[in-house]
């Protein structure tokens, strides 16, 4: 960090912070995340301005030219990062078995560090950080969507007594490359039918929203009175 900073240099630091923070914020905003363009931009600017302020207040009058290096310059950024942690915690939501907002919280933390780089005059480090961040948020998202991952769903069947047995249902799930996580059966002797509830998992691309072929196979089976398919939506983070 340069102990003296000019107005032109301050302007460049703020400009780089605005551009980088805005572009990263656009990524969060277009995905409908709670921390979008304005939030990410404000966090980046706040970190940058804080470091510029520390730079400006780092007086050198009456001191040796290199005496500023003895000051604990990490105290301010560490305090800023601690404060951003509270904002990031507010972006993380827990819904049933899903946890969403982790990437948004990480983006806020990353944007803070990037702002600290620009504000301290380390423009080259901030630009490199910005490039890596944009690659992670935009490019790797498409890679992640094509990678196979575990999907979960609950399958409910209301079937006549001769429609399907427990052993047959388990075999159908196994042949369909589905793993049975939980299984329950309710027998209604008066109505003469059985209700199966299966929680299953299978692997496919994250971008794939299609149900396994076994669902159509079971739906077209004679004696199946009702079929319910409830997938757990894989939401972005």
Secondary structure, DSSP 8 states (H G I E B T S, - for coil): --SS--HHHHHHHHHHHHHHHHHHHHHHHHTT-SS-HHHHHHHHHHHHHHHHHHHHH---TTS-TTGGGGS-THHHHHHHHHHHHHHHHHH-EEETTEEE-HHHHHHHHHHHHHHHHHHTT-HHHHHHHHHHHHIIIIIHHHHHHHSEEEEEEEEEEEEETTT--HHHHHHHHHHTT-EEEEEEEEEETTTTEEEEEEEEEEEEETT-----HHHHHHHTSTTEEEEEEEE------
